[in-house]
Amino acid sequence: MKSFQALKLALQEAEGDDDGVIVTDEFFEQERRIMYSFRHPHLVPIFDSGTFSGGIAFLLMELMSCDLNSQIPMDENAAARVTRQIASGLIYMHQELGLVHRDVKPGNIFLSGQTAKLGDFGVATRLVPPPDVAGTPEYFPSEVWAGDEPVTAKVDVYGLGCTLYEMLEGRLAHPVPPSVGSPLPNLSSRAWRCFGGKLQAAFEMLMRDSTPGLIEVIGTLNLTEAIEPSTAAAFERKKRKEREMASEETKKAANRARKLRRKQKKGAAAAQWLCLQKAKPQPKCCCPSLSCLSQCRFVGLVVPKGWR
């Protein structure tokens, strides 16, 4: 069977690529080592590597049809499929290899038919010890980029979330990408605008009692909707639970529809029976005392006029 491969060459001097990421021989060698360490259906594989006679290093990889940028925006089903597939690759990297990609974005997600694969592992690194900041600011948590928080697997989940937003909306989550050293988007203020009421209620409860009971927390705050998944595995579990809930709602709706149809059939049968009864000739009553009875029937009962 004929197959096609992509050839990636290392730059001899450090340069900035279109996304502002510095590419060097060091990053290239790191990418080579990492790509040899994994085998996963949603991570771009490497077939061979080496150095040309001129000293230029190369990687021979699977050739994908296009990157995700060329398909944005996309419909919800396609976006969900890409997100699930890339999340499974990140789960493998985080849990099996102890690696963090650090640069999850549309330009590093490649498509071939219905299959999405994550590529470009030049800035990927191990989680222990905590790695330095590297990646693309638009897809990186601002508190981590500023150095206030360490780099963990959460940065990949954040990047995947920004990518999902872009797939659906067709634009960046942060329209004006911050340059290095400039003020970064204050996500804490955004969180307060979205969940300020619940957070304020939480603070007030903690002021009253520093160790509230679980029932009080759940019953009064209901903060579960504000809790976001912090790992790719949690993200996948959340999506699976949502699919199961949607399937359960579909079953419940079908049961309600069946019950409604049965009630409608019973009602139609009752109406038909009443019509037939009304159409029957009524016998003449020979007793004068019964002449005051109404001809109205209520569930088979004849009610005297004086009782109504």
N, C-alpha and C positions, 0 to 999 in steps of 0.2 A: 504494500500500500504506500502511495506517495505521501510524504509529510513535509511540512515547511517549518523551518526554525527561524528564530530571530537572533541576530548577532549584536551584542552590546559591547561597545568599546570603551575603555577607560581613557579619561582625559589626562594629558601629560601635565597640565598645569591646572591649578584650582580656578574654576570659573563658576559664575552663577548661572543656573539654568532658568527656564522660563518661569518657574515657580519660586525662584529666590533661594533654592537649596544649593549649598556648595557641594560640588562633586569633586572628589579627589581620589587618588590611587588607594588611599587608606580606606575610604568608604567602599570602593570597588572590591577590595580584598575582603572586607568584612561581609559584603553582600554575597560574595562567592562562598565563603565558609558557611554562612547561615543557610543558603539555598541548598547546599549539599546535605544539610542536617535534617531536612524534612521531606515528607511525602504526604501530600494532602490534595484532594480533588479541587480545592478552592484556593490554592496557593500556586503561583506560577512556578513550574519546575525548571531545573537546570539539567541539561544533557551533557555538557562538556565545558571545559574552561582551559585557558592556556595563554601563551604570549607569542605574538608574531615576531618575526626576525628583527623588526624595527624597535622592539621593546614595548609594543602596545599590547596590553592585556585585553582579553576578550572573554565573554560569557556566551555560550550557545544555549538558548532557551526556547521554550514553546512559543510559537507565533500565534498571537491572538488577533481577532478581526479588528478590534478598535478599543479605545478606552471609553470610560463612562461619560466623559465630557461630551462626546459626540452624540449621546443619546438623551441628554438632559434638555427639557423636562421629559418625564415619562409617566405612564399611568400608574395607578396605585398597585395593581397586581405585579407589574414588572419591578417596581421599586421594592415591594415586599420580598420578592424572590431574590433580588440582588442582596438586600440587607440580610436575609436569612443565610445565604451562602457565604457571604463575607464574615458574618458573625461566627459561623462554624469554623472558618479558617482561623479567626482570632482566638477562639476557645482552644484550638489545638496549639497555637503559638504560646498562649499564656499558661495553660495547664500542663501540657506535655513537654514543651521545650523551655519554659521559663523565659520567653522572649517578649518584648514589646516592640511593635512596629514603629511607632512614633510619627508616622506620616500617612495616616489613613485619609484619603481624599479621592475625588473622582478621577484625577489624573493618574492615580496608582492602582485603579481598579480596571481590569481588562475583561472584555466580553468576547465570547465566541458562541454564537447561537443563543441558547438559553442558559449558558454557563458563565458565571462571573468568577474571576480569580484575582486575588490580591498580589501585587508585584512590587518591585522597587524596594529592596530591603537594605539599601545603602546606609540608612540611619537606624536600622533595627539594632537592638542590643539586649543584653540580659538584664533582668529585673534586679538581680543582686550582684554587686552593690547597686544602690539607686543610681540610674544613669543621669547624665546631664541633659539639659534641654536641647532638642534638635527637632526640626520639622518645619511645618508651614503655619504661620501665626493664625491664619483664618480658621484652621481646623484644630487648634490647640487650646486647651483650657487656659484662660488668662491668668489665673492664680498660679498655675504651674509655669507658664511662660515667664511670669514676673519673678519666679524663684521663691514664692511664698509656700508652695507645696512641692513635694517630691514627684518625680516622674514614676507613675505606676501604670497598671493595665487600664486605668480609668481614662488615660489620654486617648487610647485607641477607641474606647466606647464613645467618648466625646466626638472624636473625628468621624466615626461612623454615623453618629446622630446628626452632625452637620451635613454629612453627605446625603443622608436620607432626606433632610430638609431641602437640600438643593435639588434632589431628584424630583421631589413633588412640586416645589415652588418655582424651580428654574432660576434661582438666584441664590447668592451667598446668604448664610445666616447673619453674617456681619458684612454689610455692603461695602464699607470702607475698611479695607484690611489695614490694621495698625502696623506701622514700621517698628523695627526693633528700637527700644528705648522710648517710644512715645507712649502716652497713656493708653492702656488697654481697656476694652469694654468692661464696665463694672457689672459683672454678672450677679453680684450680691444684691445690687439695687434692683435688678430685674426680678430676682427671686422674691424680694420683699414686695414688689408691686403685684406679683402673681399670688403669693401666699401670705401676704402681710397679716391679714386677719387671723389666719390659723396660727401663725407664728406668735402674734401678740397674745392670743389665747393660751398658747403653750407657756409663754413667759409668765403670764399672770398666774397660771396654775402652779408653776414651779415656785413662785414667790409665796404662795399659800402653803405648799407642801413640797419639800425638796425630794421626797420619795413617794410620788403618787402611785396608786395601785393601777394594775393593767386595765381593769374594768373602767376606771375613771378616765384613763387616757383614751381608750377606744371609744367610750360612750360620749365623751364631750368634745373631742378634737377631730377624730376621723382624719388623721393626717396621711393615711395610706396613699392618697392620690398625689401627694407631693413628694413621695419617695421614688427616686429614679434608680434604675438598675446601675450598679457600679462596675459590673464586669460583663464581658460578652456572654458568659454562661447565664447570668441573671437576665440579660436582655432576651436571650433565646427562650428561657423559661417563661418570662412575662408574655412574649408573643404566643407561645404555645398555649398558655392558659387562656389568653384572649380568644384564640381559635376554638378551644374547647368550649368556652362560654358561649361563643357565637353559634356553635353547633348545637348546644343544649337549648338555646333560645329558639333555634329553627325547629327542633323537635317539639318544644312546648307550643309553638305557634301552630304546628301541624295538628297536634292533639286538640287544641282549642277549635280549630277549623272543623275537625271531625265531629266534635261534640255539638257545635253550632249546626252542622248539617243534619245531625240526628234530631235535634230539637225542631228544626224547620220542617223535617219530614213528619214528625209527630203532630206539629201544629197544623200542617196541611191536611193530614188525615182527620184530625178533629174537626176542622172547618168543613171538610167534605161530608163528614157524618152529620153535622148539624144541618147542612143544606139539604141532605136527603131526608132528615127527620122533618124539616119544615115543609118539604114538598109533599109529604104524605098527607092524604085527606084526613082531617080530624073528625072523629065520631061526635055526633050531636049528643049533648048531655040532656038527659030527661029530668034531671033533678034541678029545680029552680034555684036551690040554695047554692049551687056551684056556678051560677051564671056570673058571679062577681069575681071569679078567678081570672087572673091575667093569662094571656096566651104567651107571655114571655117566659122562656125557659132559662134557668140558671143551673148549669151542671145537672140537668135532669130533674130539678125541683120546680114545681109550679107554685108561685108565690101569690097569695091574695093581694088585691090592689090596696086594701087598707093597711097592709103591713109595710108598704114601701114609703 
